[in-house]
Amino acid sequence: MSERAYLDWNATAPLRPEALAAMLDALEVAGNPSSVHAEGREARRLVERARGYVAAAVGAVADGVVFTSGGTEANALVLTPGWTLDGQSAQRLIVSAIEHPSVLAGGRFPAERIGVAPVTADGIIDLDALAGKLAGEPALVSLMLANNETGAIQPVAEAARIVHASGGVLHVDAVQALGRMAVDAPALGIDLLTVSAHKIGGPKGTGALIVVNPALHWPHPLIRGGGQERNRRAGTENVAGIAGFGAAAEALSGRLATEVEHMAALRQQLEAGFAGIDDMVVFSEAVPRLPNTTLFALNGVRAETAVIAFDLEGVAVSSGAACSSGKVQPSHVLGAMGVQPEIAEAAIRVSWGHATKKADINRCIEAWKKLANVLRKPR
């Protein structure tokens, strides 16, 4: 069998060589980063170096980076009542309807203190509806920068102006966006930012919450114990994972524009190849999307069946978010967009990255042309 085509980068990206090398080096360091001896100081140096690289990747300062076990923990950490700005404390939460399940869960906010802002049929947050929900006491608003299923890029800068005018605080989940588009958190007006290592070619199990706005006052931490991460997240740091995260973030420096251009060309190739297939739907096609993501559907084809068929053809794709794998239910993202259930249940996500080749995309196109004709036949 010829080499497989891995086209599920939104679930996880392959490990970058720079990240692997940094992790292997870090595993040789014996010290605990909280220890004051030479071995401990060396471990601390690796953590702080990575902190600087991760901060630089989003235009933030290193002191604001809090390392976590991943994006989900970072979201749970930030979704806490009590973030205070200019003397006003956010005691309620507003999320968009297309957020990651870790955000929709609401963190430590009581259910009655959580509001949901709708999105348009293109999967973009309804800013007028958001403004309406912000009337009253200050709120923490959580809005992703780019959707993990459709790739739709959200109007974060506009949302930030609305949130700040109401006295609120804006958290942005940039897990899927980092490495696929430029992220300048201060320029976008972001107060708090979530990122994850394994989406950019770092290791799984490492992420960060970044406090972009230094004027914010921290509420109580989610995990208490020692004084690690400046008393914001207890527990001995995952030195190897953090070193790999930092190396992956550093690797993006100077390469992002080239990698984005490459990914955009592959999307054009993929969608042009799909153009001749009747009754195909590409979601969020009319709005800005990540250059590496296409979510599509063909009525009458079950996504679960199609994903297995793709796999047998040597192509790895997804039926939606990896965190929902195995759950036989329509995408909540597509549901929020008003997509009919029979179409939502047919949705297939193809995603790629800097190392993807044109041949991988061609293999996907040919596989789908073959499968579409077979899978949609009446049974």
KEZALUM-96955 format. One line per field, with one value per residue (C-alpha): x, y, z; chain; residue in one letter. Coordinates in nm, 4 decimals. Layout:
BEGIN
px: c(X,...);
py: c(Y,...);
pz: c(Z,...);
mol: c(A,...);
type: c(A,...);
//
This chain:
BEGIN
px: c(0.0000,0.1280,0.1934,-0.1192,-0.2476,-0.2963,-0.5630,-0.6841,-0.4516,-0.7312,-0.7489,-0.3742,-0.0744,0.2284,0.5165,0.7640,1.1266,1.2275,0.9752,1.0914,1.4548,1.3707,1.1708,1.4466,1.6964,1.4608,1.4099,1.7814,1.7444,1.6983,1.5997,1.2609,1.2091,1.1145,1.4484,1.7239,2.0231,2.1915,1.9786,1.6614,1.7796,1.8434,1.4894,1.3592,1.5608,1.3922,1.0459,1.1084,1.2623,0.9518,0.7300,0.8940,0.8486,0.4806,0.4132,0.5906,0.3778,0.0676,0.2238,0.1912,0.4409,0.5993,0.4737,0.1190,0.1717,0.0375,0.1229,-0.1486,-0.2124,-0.3815,-0.6458,-0.9295,-0.7659,-0.6770,-1.0431,-1.1555,-0.9060,-1.0283,-1.4014,-1.4114,-1.6250,-1.4289,-1.2068,-1.1840,-1.1010,-1.1177,-1.2852,-1.5659,-1.5933,-1.7364,-1.9831,-2.1614,-2.0495,-2.1540,-2.0314,-2.0993,-2.3103,-2.0219,-1.7615,-1.5591,-1.7370,-1.4843,-1.6156,-1.9824,-1.9475,-1.9154,-1.6296,-1.7096,-1.9999,-2.3433,-2.5719,-2.8126,-2.5275,-2.4377,-2.5782,-2.5331,-2.4935,-2.6240,-2.4374,-2.5353,-2.5973,-2.2320,-2.1134,-2.0169,-2.1223,-2.4171,-2.2592,-2.5924,-2.7194,-2.3962,-2.4378,-2.7921,-2.6804,-2.4124,-2.6656,-2.6510,-2.3730,-2.0221,-1.9638,-1.6780,-1.7276,-1.5671,-1.5360,-1.3088,-1.0850,-1.1497,-1.3924,-1.2404,-1.5012,-1.5820,-1.2639,-1.4760,-1.2748,-1.4691,-1.4816,-1.2844,-1.1713,-1.5299,-1.6471,-1.3715,-1.4955,-1.8503,-1.7384,-1.5126,-1.7774,-2.0011,-1.7289,-1.6725,-1.3685,-1.2955,-1.1490,-1.0542,-0.9921,-0.7211,-0.6377,-0.7329,-0.6125,-0.2522,-0.0217,-0.2906,-0.3203,-0.1447,-0.2488,-0.1757,-0.3696,-0.3173,-0.4099,-0.7316,-0.8268,-0.8094,-0.7820,-0.7308,-0.6167,-0.6101,-0.3546,-0.2479,0.0826,-0.0332,-0.2193,0.1039,0.3326,0.4150,0.3360,-0.0082,-0.0928,0.0505,-0.1278,-0.1443,-0.3750,-0.2257,-0.3263,-0.2851,-0.4263,-0.1977,-0.4658,-0.6798,-0.7060,-0.6894,-0.9667,-0.8885,-0.6843,-0.8473,-0.5694,-0.4262,-0.1219,0.2316,0.3216,0.4026,0.3216,0.3289,0.0585,-0.1816,-0.1641,-0.0228,0.1728,0.5238,0.5612,0.5771,0.9255,0.9623,0.6145,0.6659,1.0049,0.8426,0.5650,0.8194,1.0212,0.7105,0.6149,0.9675,0.9565,0.6526,0.8541,0.9523,0.7707,0.4059,0.3384,0.4951,0.3111,-0.0234,0.0301,0.1050,-0.2041,-0.4268,-0.3060,-0.3934,-0.7444,-0.7953,-0.6724,-0.9032,-1.2168,-1.1535,-1.1235,-1.4561,-1.6320,-1.7551,-1.9415,-2.3146,-2.4996,-2.1826,-2.2052,-1.8974,-1.9821,-1.8877,-1.7684,-1.8786,-1.6826,-1.3123,-1.1877,-0.8668,-0.6492,-0.6230,-0.9853,-1.2743,-1.5955,-1.8256,-2.1265,-2.3114,-2.6750,-2.7455,-2.3936,-2.3403,-2.0241,-1.9305,-1.9443,-1.7506,-1.4711,-1.4220,-1.4270,-1.1694,-0.9529,-0.9656,-0.8530,-0.5520,-0.6840,-0.7333,-1.0179,-1.2737,-1.6489,-1.6044,-1.4178,-1.1900,-1.3163,-1.6583,-1.5367,-1.7531,-2.0580,-2.3388,-2.4905,-2.4963,-2.2423,-2.3573,-2.1740,-2.3799,-2.6927,-2.6243,-2.5869,-2.9323,-2.8105,-3.0697,-2.9882,-2.9616,-2.6960,-2.5173,-2.4923,-2.3106,-2.0419,-1.6796,-1.3838,-1.0586,-0.7690,-0.4003,-0.0809,0.2601,0.3933,0.0962,0.1788,-0.0237,-0.0207,-0.2038,-0.4781,-0.5017,-0.5381,-0.8240,-0.9973,-0.9721,-1.0891,-1.3919,-1.4907,-1.4851,-1.6622,-1.9288,-2.0625,-2.0765,-2.1923,-2.4874,-2.6414,-2.9895,-2.9753);
py: c(0.0000,0.3479,0.6044,0.7275,1.0841,1.2320,1.5037,1.5423,1.8190,1.9976,1.6959,1.7016,1.8075,1.5813,1.6600,1.9098,1.7886,2.0953,2.0047,1.6448,1.7521,2.0001,1.7387,1.4809,1.7345,1.8352,1.4731,1.4602,1.7412,1.5929,1.8994,2.0208,2.3763,2.4899,2.3764,2.6320,2.4095,2.3983,2.1140,2.2932,2.6181,2.4413,2.3033,2.6515,2.7974,2.5618,2.6512,3.0248,3.0104,2.8299,3.0812,3.3583,3.1776,3.1025,3.4625,3.5979,3.3776,3.5782,3.9177,3.8853,3.9216,3.6173,3.6970,3.6418,3.2812,3.0120,2.6592,2.3948,2.0354,2.1541,2.3786,2.2190,2.2887,2.6412,2.7019,2.5576,2.7844,3.1006,3.0273,3.1476,3.4241,3.7174,3.8417,4.2081,4.5018,4.8683,4.7739,4.5792,4.2060,3.9671,3.7414,3.6026,3.4301,3.4653,3.2143,3.1768,2.8809,2.7267,2.7091,2.4025,2.1758,2.2769,2.6334,2.5420,2.3502,2.6900,2.6160,2.7365,2.9577,2.8449,2.7389,3.0242,3.2746,3.1530,3.3034,3.1837,3.4186,3.2853,3.2655,3.3306,3.0652,3.1111,3.0276,3.3806,3.5220,3.7615,4.0804,4.2571,3.9661,3.9687,4.3393,4.2752,4.0022,4.2326,4.4831,4.4927,4.3803,4.3104,3.9664,3.7420,3.6655,3.3574,3.3561,3.1329,3.2955,3.0267,2.7381,2.3917,2.2340,2.4908,2.6970,3.0155,3.3074,3.5103,3.8948,3.9091,4.2727,4.3901,4.1686,4.3092,4.6645,4.5626,4.3674,4.6426,4.9107,4.7125,4.6846,4.3153,4.0928,3.8983,3.5490,3.4021,3.0339,3.0427,2.6724,2.6097,2.9454,2.9495,2.8296,2.8718,3.2529,3.5504,3.6035,3.9465,3.9301,4.2922,4.4311,4.2272,4.3593,4.0173,4.0072,3.6323,3.3719,2.9918,2.8018,2.4387,2.2791,1.9832,2.1932,2.3643,2.0626,2.0482,1.7582,1.6520,1.7316,2.0849,2.4163,2.7646,3.0368,3.3745,3.6847,3.9458,4.2397,4.3003,4.5148,4.2084,4.0847,3.7058,3.5106,3.1942,2.9336,2.6123,2.3859,2.4758,2.3418,2.4668,2.8085,2.7025,2.9249,3.2337,3.0866,3.0589,2.6835,2.4415,2.1282,2.0546,2.1810,1.9343,2.0484,1.8281,1.9112,2.2821,2.2737,2.1066,2.3673,2.6467,2.4906,2.4513,2.8137,2.9281,2.7262,2.9279,3.2481,3.3592,3.0677,3.1444,3.3500,3.0852,2.8021,2.9847,3.0492,2.6799,2.5711,2.8171,2.6807,2.3287,2.4393,2.5889,2.2642,2.0521,2.2551,2.2906,1.9114,1.8736,2.1245,1.8650,1.6580,1.7294,1.8370,1.9024,2.1611,2.3409,2.5029,2.8658,2.8981,3.2628,3.3932,3.4081,3.0655,2.9077,2.8148,2.4527,2.3513,2.2343,2.0991,1.9535,1.7265,1.5251,1.4541,1.0835,0.9917,0.9107,1.0749,0.7763,0.5487,0.7934,0.8354,0.4580,0.4360,0.7142,0.5288,0.2130,0.4259,0.5424,0.8886,1.0054,1.2561,1.3323,1.3545,1.6604,1.7560,1.4794,1.5347,1.4181,1.1045,0.8034,1.0111,0.9452,1.2918,1.5888,1.8667,2.1354,2.3841,2.2991,2.2856,2.6407,2.7436,2.6078,2.3198,2.0452,1.7292,1.5047,1.7369,1.7874,1.4109,1.3913,1.6480,1.5480,1.7600,1.7629,1.9540,1.9772,2.1614,2.2851,1.9362,1.8271,1.7658,1.8256,1.4492,1.4064,1.6408,1.4659,1.1338,1.2752,1.4138,1.0862,0.8880,1.1100,1.0994,0.7224,0.7006,0.9627,0.7644,0.4476,0.5722,0.7774,0.4971,0.3969,0.0963);
pz: c(0.0000,-0.0836,0.1878,0.3657,0.3454,0.6924,0.6591,1.0173,1.1383,1.3253,1.5540,1.6063,1.4023,1.3535,1.5871,1.4423,1.4423,1.6457,1.9148,1.9316,1.9660,2.2417,2.4315,2.4129,2.5442,2.8248,2.9304,3.0104,3.2645,3.6107,3.8099,3.9290,3.7973,4.1499,4.2954,4.3542,4.2735,3.9335,3.8029,3.9053,3.7520,3.4216,3.4190,3.5031,3.2157,2.9693,3.0995,3.0882,2.7424,2.6162,2.7925,2.5927,2.2604,2.3262,2.4290,2.1206,1.8928,1.9896,2.0605,2.4384,2.7230,2.8848,3.2367,3.1166,3.0046,3.2384,3.1256,3.1594,3.0542,2.7339,2.5850,2.7812,3.1167,3.0068,2.9209,3.2527,3.4293,3.2593,3.2942,3.6525,3.8050,3.9375,3.6580,3.7461,3.5194,3.6180,3.9422,3.7727,3.8352,3.5736,3.7530,3.4469,3.1287,2.7658,2.5065,2.1365,2.0272,1.8301,2.1055,2.1957,2.4486,2.7162,2.6862,2.6502,2.9788,3.1485,3.3860,3.7389,3.6376,3.7615,3.4764,3.5459,3.4977,3.1470,2.8271,2.4700,2.1725,1.8384,1.5098,1.1500,0.8855,0.7851,1.1365,1.2433,1.5798,1.5623,1.6994,1.7469,1.9536,2.1544,2.2265,2.3450,2.5833,2.7287,2.8564,3.2347,3.4648,3.3241,3.1740,3.0734,2.7044,2.5475,2.1684,1.9607,1.7014,1.4394,1.4497,1.4735,1.2431,0.9731,0.9970,1.0038,1.1440,1.3980,1.4102,1.7328,1.7057,1.6582,1.9439,2.1671,2.1139,2.2041,2.5117,2.6440,2.5865,2.8222,3.0866,3.0125,2.9640,2.6431,2.6415,2.3046,2.2376,1.9701,1.9868,1.6247,1.4910,1.6105,1.3343,1.0660,1.0757,1.2295,1.5920,1.7432,2.0672,2.1830,1.8400,1.8421,2.1853,2.3499,2.7300,2.7799,2.5278,2.5159,2.3031,2.2734,2.1773,1.9713,1.7147,1.6062,1.6008,1.9702,2.2050,2.3199,2.6807,2.6983,2.6596,2.8035,2.9220,2.8332,3.0259,2.7544,2.9510,3.2518,3.4192,3.4846,3.8415,3.8819,4.0546,4.2504,4.0585,3.9431,4.0731,4.4122,4.5891,4.5418,4.4092,4.0535,3.7569,3.9810,4.2053,3.9123,3.8417,4.0968,4.0092,3.8898,3.5353,3.2461,3.1472,2.8391,2.7106,2.7705,2.5983,2.2973,2.2963,2.2984,2.0184,1.8025,1.8672,1.7816,1.4591,1.3503,1.3737,1.0266,0.8615,0.9272,0.6146,0.3910,0.5649,0.5445,0.1724,0.1189,0.3110,0.1237,-0.2101,-0.0953,0.0024,-0.3411,-0.4955,-0.2799,-0.3319,-0.7050,-0.7205,-0.5396,-0.7659,-1.0143,-0.7549,-0.7619,-0.4458,-0.2471,0.0304,0.1689,0.5011,0.5784,0.2195,0.1942,0.4954,0.5857,0.6870,0.8029,0.5039,0.6146,0.6726,0.4569,0.6086,0.3460,0.3103,0.0501,0.1278,0.1617,0.2760,0.6433,0.7733,0.9898,0.6871,0.4721,0.7280,0.7447,0.3656,0.3405,0.5910,0.3803,0.0853,0.2874,0.3741,0.7334,0.7719,1.0426,1.0835,1.3046,1.6197,1.7479,2.1025,1.9811,1.8056,1.8764,1.9603,1.7140,1.7129,1.4742,1.5146,1.7600,1.5393,1.2333,1.4462,1.5645,1.1989,1.1224,0.9063,0.8605,1.0612,0.7538,0.6086,0.9411,0.9847,0.6498,0.7366,0.6783,0.7850,0.5913,0.7477,0.6629,0.7485,0.6467,0.5698,0.3565,-0.0108,-0.3249,-0.3747,-0.0419,-0.1582,-0.4944,-0.3168,-0.1103,-0.4195,-0.6076,-0.3057,-0.2590,-0.6254,-0.6021,-0.2671,-0.3350,-0.6286,-0.4213,-0.0815,-0.2004,-0.4035,-0.2787,-0.0452);
mol: c(A,A,A,A,A,A,A,A,A,A,A,A,A,A,A,A,A,A,A,A,A,A,A,A,A,A,A,A,A,A,A,A,A,A,A,A,A,A,A,A,A,A,A,A,A,A,A,A,A,A,A,A,A,A,A,A,A,A,A,A,A,A,A,A,A,A,A,A,A,A,A,A,A,A,A,A,A,A,A,A,A,A,A,A,A,A,A,A,A,A,A,A,A,A,A,A,A,A,A,A,A,A,A,A,A,A,A,A,A,A,A,A,A,A,A,A,A,A,A,A,A,A,A,A,A,A,A,A,A,A,A,A,A,A,A,A,A,A,A,A,A,A,A,A,A,A,A,A,A,A,A,A,A,A,A,A,A,A,A,A,A,A,A,A,A,A,A,A,A,A,A,A,A,A,A,A,A,A,A,A,A,A,A,A,A,A,A,A,A,A,A,A,A,A,A,A,A,A,A,A,A,A,A,A,A,A,A,A,A,A,A,A,A,A,A,A,A,A,A,A,A,A,A,A,A,A,A,A,A,A,A,A,A,A,A,A,A,A,A,A,A,A,A,A,A,A,A,A,A,A,A,A,A,A,A,A,A,A,A,A,A,A,A,A,A,A,A,A,A,A,A,A,A,A,A,A,A,A,A,A,A,A,A,A,A,A,A,A,A,A,A,A,A,A,A,A,A,A,A,A,A,A,A,A,A,A,A,A,A,A,A,A,A,A,A,A,A,A,A,A,A,A,A,A,A,A,A,A,A,A,A,A,A,A,A,A,A,A,A,A,A,A,A,A,A,A,A,A,A,A,A,A,A,A,A,A,A,A,A,A,A,A,A,A,A,A,A,A,A,A,A,A,A,A,A,A,A,A,A);
type: c(M,S,E,R,A,Y,L,D,W,N,A,T,A,P,L,R,P,E,A,L,A,A,M,L,D,A,L,E,V,A,G,N,P,S,S,V,H,A,E,G,R,E,A,R,R,L,V,E,R,A,R,G,Y,V,A,A,A,V,G,A,V,A,D,G,V,V,F,T,S,G,G,T,E,A,N,A,L,V,L,T,P,G,W,T,L,D,G,Q,S,A,Q,R,L,I,V,S,A,I,E,H,P,S,V,L,A,G,G,R,F,P,A,E,R,I,G,V,A,P,V,T,A,D,G,I,I,D,L,D,A,L,A,G,K,L,A,G,E,P,A,L,V,S,L,M,L,A,N,N,E,T,G,A,I,Q,P,V,A,E,A,A,R,I,V,H,A,S,G,G,V,L,H,V,D,A,V,Q,A,L,G,R,M,A,V,D,A,P,A,L,G,I,D,L,L,T,V,S,A,H,K,I,G,G,P,K,G,T,G,A,L,I,V,V,N,P,A,L,H,W,P,H,P,L,I,R,G,G,G,Q,E,R,N,R,R,A,G,T,E,N,V,A,G,I,A,G,F,G,A,A,A,E,A,L,S,G,R,L,A,T,E,V,E,H,M,A,A,L,R,Q,Q,L,E,A,G,F,A,G,I,D,D,M,V,V,F,S,E,A,V,P,R,L,P,N,T,T,L,F,A,L,N,G,V,R,A,E,T,A,V,I,A,F,D,L,E,G,V,A,V,S,S,G,A,A,C,S,S,G,K,V,Q,P,S,H,V,L,G,A,M,G,V,Q,P,E,I,A,E,A,A,I,R,V,S,W,G,H,A,T,K,K,A,D,I,N,R,C,I,E,A,W,K,K,L,A,N,V,L,R,K,P,R);
//
